[in-house]
Amino acid sequence: MPELPEVETTVSGLRSVLQGATLTRVEPRRADLRFPIPVDLRQRMTGATVTGLSRRAKYGLIETDRGDMMIFHLGMSGRWRIDPAEIGAHDHLLLETGSGHLLSLNDPRRFGSLDLVRSDAWQGYAPFTRMGPEPLGPDFDAAYLAQALDGKATSIKAALLDQRIVAGLGNIYVCEALNMAGIAPTRAAGRISKPRLTLLVEAIRTVLSAAIVAGGSTLRDYARPDGELGYFSNQWRVYGREGQICPCGGTVQRRVDGGRSTFHCPKCQK
């Protein structure tokens, strides 16, 4: 599933062709994805000029000069394609700009979503009202995390995946940050000391920032003829590395919690 850095990378790629562009064609090609697509999306977006692109957690935000904001989520398999060679059955939304670019939202499994809200009310969008702070924002620090985790017996990994505590973190980056901070994923969230939470916040910021930079550097590859916005790959410390050597010299292990794989190193994560 695309996580925060992948969505940030996607938004950056879209910005290069959509910022300031007028949408001459807006064509939903089905009535729904995971949820119904707004029936007035075509009417409200066609002819509008894109004035801003941003991200909240794992959602992308496209704002127009009409005071509307289109909110998209990529679900499990969604991606945006720029100037695709052909349109296929899984291209569910088409956007054409006045400069001649064609963008398609491609989602084979249809677990993504599209919605439309007023720009001045986007913070009241239902999924956002239940979210914690952005992990790269000023409100996410050790003091906040200590307060949010106080008394929680759940594991620190499960707590970090809870979007009500911190918005946008996913399985890959939580595994990586916990390894960097030397914290076992099974440790009770409410029993981690303030100094260790400080290390954890720093690790989360470091991992996410590095992933975004790596994704940003691969944006140069998006000039390929197929014009696709792809996700970056990276050499993780522990994720997907079961049986391999951790940076500390220990051996990476894998366990399954709640149907999700957890990669960690028992030697350095306590």
N, C-alpha and C positions, 0 to 999 in steps of 0.2 A: 504494500500500500504506500502511495506517495506520502512522505512525511514533510515536516516544516521546510527543510532545505530544498526538497524537490519542488514544493509549491513556490517557494521564493525564487528558485531558478526559472520555473515556468513563467511566473509573473514578469521577471526581468526580460525573458525572451519575447513575451507578448508586448511589453512596453516598447520594444524597438520598432514594432510595426503599427501598434494601435494608438500610442500617445499622440494626441492631436489629430487623429484620423477621423474622417466622417464615415459613418457606416451606411453604405448605399444599399446593402442587402443584408437582411437578417432573416434566416430561414430555419426555424425548428423543423426537423424532419420526422419527428414523432411527438406524441402527446405527453410522454413521460420518460423519466429515467428511473431513479429510485423513487422519486416523488413526481407528481404532475408538474409539467413545465407551465409557467404562467401563460394563460391564453392570450394575453395582450402584450407578450414580450416582443413579437414582431412589430406591432404598431408603435410601441413606445420607444423601441431602439432604432428602427429604420430612420435614417436621416439625422440621427443624433451624432454629436462629436464627442469623442472620448477625451475626457479632461484629466483622468488620473487612473492609475492602476496600483493596487496595494494588496496586502495580505493580512488576514487575521487567522491565527492558528493554521489549520490546514485548508482554509478557504481563500480563494482569490476574489478580489473586488475590482470591478470595472465601472468607473463612474462616468456619467455623461453630462453634457451641458443642459440637459433637460431636468436635472435634479433627480435622476434615477441612478440606481446602482445595481448592476447585475452581479450576483454572487454565485460562484461556481465551486463545486467540490469534485475532486477527481475520483473519489471512491477507491475501488481496488485496482482498476485497470485504465482509468481515464488519462487522456493526454491531449494536448492541443497540437495540431499540425499546421504549419505555415506553407501556403502554396503547394498543397499536395498534388502529385501528378494525376491522381484520379480520386473520385469520391466513392467510398464504399458503403456497404450496408451498416457499418458501425459508426459512421460519421453522422452524429445526431443533431448538430447545430452548425450552420454555416454563417460566417460573417465575411462580407466583402467591403473593402474600403475604397474611398475615392481615388486612392493612388494605385489601385489595381491588385492589392493583396487579397488573397482568399485564405481564411482560417477556418479550420474545422475542429470541433470538439468530438474526439473519437473515444468511444467507451464500449468495448465489446461486452462487458458483463453488466453494464447499466447500473452500477452501484453508486455512480456519481449523482450530482444534483445541479439544477439551475434554478435560481430564484431571482426576483426583482423587487427591490424595496426603494423607498425614497432615501436620497442621500443624507438628508438631515436626520434620519431615524435609524440608520443602519446599526447603531450600537444596541438598539432594542430588538434586533433580529433574534428570534427565539433561541437558536443554538448559542448565540454570543452571550446572552444574559446569564448563562450558567457556567461560563468559562472563567478560569483563573487568569492571572497576568501572563503576558508574553515572556518566554524565558530569556529573550535578549533585551527586554525592556527594563526601564529603571525601577519598576515596582517589584521585580523578582530579585530578591536578595536573601541572605541567610536569615535575617530577622523575620522576613515574611514567611520563609519556608519553615522555620522553627514554630511559628505560631500556627501555620496551616497543618502541620504534622503533629502538633501537641496531643498526646493521649491516643494516637492511632496505633493499633496493634497490627494492622495490615503491613505487608512487606513494603520496603522502600520502593521496589520496582513497581508494584501495583499502584502505589501512591503517586508516583511520577507519571504513570500512564493515565491517571484520573484527570480529565480535562478541567474539572472543577478546581483542581489545585494548581495546575500549570497548563497553559494552552499550547497545543501543537506538538508535544513530545510523543514519539512513537517507539516501537520496540527496539529498532536498531540503535537509535541514539541514546536511549536509556541504558541499554547494555554497555555501550561504549563509554558513556559518562561515568557509570558506576565503576567500571574497570579503571578508568583514569583516576578516579577519586579514591580507589582502594576500598570500596564499600561493597560488602556482599549483598546480592540482590534480595536475599531472604531476610535480611536484618529488619527488625520491627521499626517502622518509620518513626514512631514517637520516641524511640530510645537512641537516637543518633545525636551526638553532642553538637553544640553550636560550631566549634572549630571544624568538625568534619562536614557539617552542612555548608560551611564557607568554601571548603575544598570542592564539594559537590556542585555548588552553584558555579564556581569557576570552571569546573570540568564541563558542565552542560554548555556554558557559553563558548568554551574553547572548541568543543566537538561540533556544535552547530555552526559556529563561524567558519571553521575549517571546511565543513561540508558545503557551505554556501559558496565559499571561495572556489572550491574544486568544481562545483556545479557551474559557477560563473565562468571559469576558465574554459569549460567545455562548450560554452555558448558560441565560441568561434566555429565549432563543428556544425552549428545549425545553419551555416551558409551552404551546406551540401545541397545538391540538386533536389533531393527529396524534401528538404525544408522542414524536417520533423524536429519538434522539441522533445529531446530524449532526456532520460535521467542519467546523472553522472554515476560512475562507479568509483570505488575507493578501496584502499587496502585497510580494512578494519583491524583494530587491535584484537578483538575477540569475536565479533559477530560473524557467524558462518565459519568459524575456524576451529571447530571441535577436533581435539587431538593434536592441534598444532601448538607452537610455543608462544606463550604470552610475552610481551615486552619485558616482564620481570624474570623470565626464565622458567616459569611454571607451565603447566599444560592446561590448555583451555578445555573446559568441560561444557556439556550441554544438558539442560534439564527442561522439562515441559511443565509449565504452570498455566492452568486455565486455557489449554490449547495452544499456547504460544511458546516458542523456543526461547530459552534464556541461556545466553553464552556468558561464561564467567571463568575466573581463575581462582581456585581455592587458595593458592599460595599467597597472593597479594591482596585479595578482597576478603576483608574480615568484618 
